[in-house]
Amino acid sequence: MEVTRKSNLSTVYSAIEEADFLAIDGEFSGISDGPNVSALTNGLDTPEERYTKLKKVNRVLILGASCY
């Protein structure tokens, strides 16, 4: 069975609408693919600066959702 957006999107929307609780899980890749985190940031960076530097080497590959 091929799982595609077209074949399952209405099922996903329905499950989200009927759920009492929705858990979302993000699997992030790229953390180890780029430069070392300590090479990109330092102890003097603000949270905003750290985020800006790290988002360049980080990307979401998998996003999961569980409806309860």
C-alpha angles and dihedrals in degrees: 000000000000114000111211137162091249095051097046110024095095090050091052093048091049093049091050093049092050096044123106090199132022122199118196124197124191121197107203122204129185098055090109096028095071134046120315112280091236090053090055099044139034136198092264096060117111116231088257093053092047091050092049092051096045098044089065091066098034129078137166113247100168130030117184130188130193120195119207 
